[in-house]
Amino acid sequence: MKNILVIGGAGYIGSHTVKMLAQKGYNPVVFDNLSKGHREAVANYPFELGDLGDKARLAEVFKKHQIDAVMHFAAFIEVGESVKEPSKYYHNNVAKVLNLLDAMVEHGIKYFVFSSTAATFGEPVKEKIDETHPQNPINPYGNTKLMVEKMLADFDTAYGLKATALRYFNASGADDSGDIGESHTPETHLIPIVLQAAAGKRPCIKMFGNDYPTPDGTCIRDYVHVNDLARAHILALEKMFKDNVSERFNLGSGNGFSVAELVKEAKRITGVDFKVEVAPRRAGDPAVLVADSAKAQKVLGWKPEYNLTRIIETAWNWEQHRKF
């Protein structure tokens, strides 16, 4: 039974991955400072309170649990905030990851799965974004993730640390059990915001722009279920254990849905005709962002199992019965 240290494991994607790791016979150990995560989300698993800035604490955890591999889910992710407070993002998303990588090298831990993002690509130059797409981030958040990807390549060359970066698009949905789901403060993701409006927790939702060059004028995005992402992380880990190689994969459904289409489906599923207001476009919002995940399907055997309807249904179930 391999011991997997899950940094930020009490957060949204981290907690779903922790649950799936345990189901698949691994021993997940959660390492989290709880600045964004929820202890309740991982109450049944070994938990270590700590911050990546504390190398002594990392050393304690590595020794105590005989860690075989590390997964990282501890980035700050709010694009707008990253523009206003870049120092906060470079410190947490880059400097602290460097601290972690140094500690891994020091303790002989050779395998790392990194949650990256489609934000490393910036403005799309082709219809579907594959791994060969140019990486030109347009905000500090995307810059921080790309910097780590570059660090990982250098650490592989110099120290033999194998890493897989998973660049995913719009993480969404909740576990089918309803025990864990999306819970950010503040919430910036579209699906939970829409469902909070349906639940009466928001007076309305704002649709930013209805004049894009798309069929209905609203932005098109690629939504991928959190459990599909968790499965991809585990497949990537197993690929590294087996072949001792570093990789990069884009993860998405390969299907784009407009904001208007998503809102319409959410109204159908919830049975609530919540209020929608059209607001001005947001700076830096491309008209279309859709993943080409052919490489992940070919190399990892990964394929999304949840469609948009199931994504919204699981998120709605969580929103109605959320525990934290």
C-alpha positions in Angstrom: 0.0 0.0 0.0 1.7 3.2 -1.2 1.5 6.4 0.9 0.4 9.4 -1.1 0.8 12.9 0.4 -2.0 15.1 -0.8 -1.1 18.7 -0.4 -4.3 20.8 -0.2 -6.2 17.5 0.3 -9.0 19.2 2.3 -10.0 21.4 -0.6 -12.4 20.7 -3.5 -10.6 18.6 -6.0 -8.1 17.3 -3.3 -10.8 15.8 -1.1 -12.4 14.0 -4.0 -9.0 12.6 -5.0 -8.3 11.5 -1.4 -11.6 9.6 -1.3 -10.8 7.9 -4.6 -7.2 7.1 -3.7 -8.5 5.2 -0.6 -11.1 3.4 -2.7 -8.4 2.2 -5.0 -6.2 0.8 -2.2 -3.8 3.7 -1.6 -3.1 5.3 1.8 -3.8 9.0 1.3 -2.3 11.4 3.9 -3.8 14.9 3.8 -1.5 17.9 4.3 -3.4 21.2 4.5 -3.2 24.5 6.3 -7.0 24.8 6.2 -6.8 28.4 4.8 -9.2 27.2 2.1 -9.9 23.6 2.8 -12.4 21.9 5.1 -11.4 19.4 7.8 -14.9 17.8 7.5 -14.2 16.8 3.9 -11.4 14.4 4.9 -12.5 13.5 8.4 -11.9 9.8 7.8 -8.3 10.0 6.6 -4.9 10.7 8.2 -4.5 14.5 8.5 -1.4 16.6 9.0 -1.9 20.3 9.7 0.9 22.3 8.1 2.0 24.9 5.6 4.3 24.3 2.6 6.4 27.3 3.7 7.5 25.2 6.7 10.2 22.8 5.5 10.7 21.4 9.0 7.0 20.4 9.2 7.3 18.8 5.7 10.3 16.8 6.8 8.4 15.5 9.9 5.5 14.3 7.7 7.7 12.7 5.1 9.5 10.7 7.8 6.4 9.8 9.8 4.4 8.4 6.9 7.2 7.1 4.5 5.7 9.0 1.6 6.0 7.4 -1.9 4.5 10.2 -4.0 3.0 13.7 -3.7 0.0 15.4 -5.2 -0.4 19.1 -5.1 -3.8 20.9 -4.9 -2.8 23.9 -2.8 -2.7 26.8 -5.2 -4.7 30.0 -4.9 -7.0 30.0 -8.0 -8.9 33.3 -8.3 -7.9 35.0 -11.5 -9.2 38.5 -10.5 -7.5 38.3 -7.2 -4.2 37.3 -8.8 -4.3 40.5 -10.9 -4.8 42.6 -7.8 -2.5 40.7 -5.5 0.2 39.0 -7.6 2.7 38.8 -4.7 0.3 36.6 -2.8 0.0 34.3 -5.8 3.7 34.1 -6.6 4.5 33.4 -2.9 1.9 30.6 -2.5 1.8 29.1 -6.0 5.5 29.3 -6.8 7.8 29.9 -3.9 6.0 27.4 -1.6 6.0 24.7 -4.4 9.7 25.2 -4.8 10.1 24.6 -1.0 8.1 21.4 -1.5 10.1 20.2 -4.4 13.4 20.9 -2.5 12.0 18.8 0.4 11.0 16.0 -2.0 14.5 15.9 -3.5 16.1 15.9 0.0 14.0 13.0 1.1 14.3 11.0 -2.1 10.6 11.2 -3.2 10.6 10.9 -7.0 6.9 11.2 -8.0 4.8 14.3 -8.2 1.3 15.0 -9.7 0.7 18.7 -10.2 -2.7 20.3 -10.7 -2.1 22.8 -13.4 -4.6 24.7 -15.4 -5.9 25.7 -18.9 -5.0 29.3 -17.8 -1.4 28.5 -18.8 -2.5 28.7 -22.5 -4.0 32.3 -22.5 -6.0 33.3 -25.5 -6.8 30.3 -27.7 -5.3 30.2 -31.2 -7.2 27.1 -32.3 -10.7 25.7 -31.7 -9.7 22.9 -29.3 -6.7 23.2 -27.0 -4.2 20.3 -27.0 -0.8 19.9 -25.4 1.0 21.6 -28.3 -1.0 24.8 -28.0 1.3 27.8 -27.1 1.4 28.7 -23.5 1.0 32.5 -23.1 -0.8 33.2 -19.8 -2.7 36.5 -19.6 -2.9 36.8 -15.8 -0.6 36.1 -12.8 -2.5 33.0 -11.8 -1.7 31.4 -15.2 1.9 32.6 -14.9 2.4 31.0 -11.6 1.2 27.6 -12.9 3.4 27.8 -16.0 6.4 28.7 -13.8 5.9 25.5 -11.8 5.6 23.5 -15.0 9.0 24.9 -16.0 10.5 24.2 -12.6 9.3 20.6 -12.8 11.0 20.1 -16.2 14.3 21.4 -14.7 13.9 19.2 -11.5 13.4 16.2 -13.7 16.6 16.9 -15.7 18.7 17.7 -12.6 17.3 15.4 -9.9 15.3 12.8 -11.7 12.1 14.0 -10.1 9.2 12.7 -12.3 6.2 14.9 -12.5 2.9 14.9 -14.4 1.1 18.3 -14.9 -2.6 18.1 -15.5 -4.1 21.2 -17.1 -7.8 21.0 -16.7 -10.6 23.3 -17.7 -13.7 23.9 -15.6 -13.7 21.6 -12.6 -17.3 21.0 -11.6 -19.9 18.7 -9.9 -19.8 16.9 -6.6 -19.3 13.3 -5.4 -22.4 11.1 -6.1 -22.7 10.4 -2.3 -23.4 14.1 -1.6 -20.9 13.9 1.3 -18.3 16.2 -0.4 -18.6 18.9 -3.0 -17.6 22.4 -4.0 -17.3 25.0 -1.2 -15.2 28.1 -1.9 -15.2 31.4 -0.1 -15.9 33.5 -2.1 -17.4 31.3 -4.7 -16.3 32.3 -8.2 -17.2 29.2 -10.3 -20.3 29.4 -12.5 -22.2 26.2 -11.7 -22.3 26.6 -7.9 -23.2 30.3 -8.3 -26.1 29.3 -10.6 -27.3 26.7 -8.2 -27.0 29.1 -5.3 -29.4 31.3 -7.2 -31.7 28.3 -7.7 -31.6 27.6 -4.0 -32.5 31.2 -3.1 -29.1 32.0 -1.7 -28.4 34.7 -4.3 -30.9 37.2 -5.8 -29.7 36.5 -9.4 -26.8 35.4 -11.5 -24.9 37.7 -13.8 -24.2 36.6 -17.4 -21.0 38.5 -18.4 -21.5 39.4 -22.0 -24.0 38.2 -24.6 -22.3 39.6 -27.7 -19.5 37.1 -28.2 -19.0 35.4 -31.6 -20.8 32.3 -30.5 -24.2 30.9 -31.5 -26.1 32.5 -28.6 -23.6 35.3 -27.8 -22.4 33.9 -24.5 -19.0 32.3 -23.6 -18.5 28.6 -24.3 -16.6 26.5 -21.8 -15.6 22.9 -21.2 -16.9 21.4 -17.9 -15.3 18.3 -16.4 -16.5 16.5 -13.3 -14.4 16.5 -10.2 -14.4 12.7 -10.0 -13.2 12.4 -13.6 -10.4 14.7 -12.6 -9.6 12.7 -9.5 -9.4 9.5 -11.6 -7.0 11.3 -14.0 -4.7 12.2 -11.2 -4.6 8.5 -10.1 -4.0 7.2 -13.6 -1.2 9.8 -14.0 0.4 8.6 -10.7 0.2 4.9 -11.8 1.7 5.8 -15.2 4.7 7.4 -13.4 5.1 4.4 -11.0 5.0 2.0 -14.0 7.1 3.9 -16.6 9.1 6.4 -14.5 8.3 9.2 -17.0 7.2 12.9 -16.7 4.1 13.9 -18.7 1.7 16.8 -19.5 -2.0 16.3 -20.1 -5.0 18.5 -20.9 -8.2 17.4 -19.3 -11.7 18.3 -20.4 -14.8 16.8 -21.8 -14.0 18.0 -25.3 -17.4 19.5 -25.5 -18.2 23.2 -25.1 -21.4 24.6 -23.5 -22.4 28.2 -23.5 -23.3 30.0 -20.4 -26.9 30.4 -21.7 -27.1 26.6 -22.3 -25.8 25.8 -18.9 -28.3 28.2 -17.3 -31.1 26.6 -19.2 -30.1 23.1 -18.2 -29.8 24.2 -14.5 -33.3 25.7 -14.6 -34.6 22.4 -16.1 -32.9 20.2 -13.4 -33.7 22.4 -10.4 -37.2 23.4 -11.6 -36.5 27.0 -10.6 -36.7 29.9 -12.9 -34.1 32.0 -11.2 -33.3 35.6 -12.3 -30.5 36.2 -14.8 -29.0 39.6 -15.5 -26.8 40.4 -18.5 -23.6 42.3 -17.4 -20.7 43.8 -19.4 -18.0 41.4 -20.5 -15.1 40.7 -18.1 -11.6 41.5 -19.3 -9.6 38.5 -20.4 -12.6 36.2 -21.0 -12.1 34.3 -24.3 -15.2 33.5 -26.3 -14.5 29.8 -26.4 -12.3 27.5 -24.3 -12.6 23.7 -25.0 -10.0 21.0 -24.3 -8.6 18.4 -26.7 -8.0 15.5 -24.3 -7.0 12.9 -26.9 -3.5 12.4 -25.4 -4.9 11.6 -22.0 -7.3 9.2 -23.6 -4.6 7.5 -25.6 -1.8 7.4 -23.0 -3.7 7.1 -19.7 -6.9 5.4 -20.9 -8.8 8.3 -19.4 -12.2 9.3 -20.6 -14.8 11.5 -18.8 -17.7 9.5 -17.4 -20.0 12.5 -16.4 -21.9 14.6 -18.9 -23.1 18.2 -18.2 -26.5 16.9 -16.9 -24.9 14.6 -14.4 -22.4 17.4 -13.4 -25.3 19.7 -12.6 -27.3 17.0 -10.9 -24.5 16.1 -8.5 -23.8 19.7 -7.8 -27.4 20.4 -7.1 -27.6 17.4 -4.7 -24.6 18.8 -2.9 -26.0 22.4 -2.8 -29.3 21.2 -1.3 -27.7 19.0 1.4 -24.2 20.5 1.8 -22.4 19.8 5.0 -19.8 22.5 5.0 
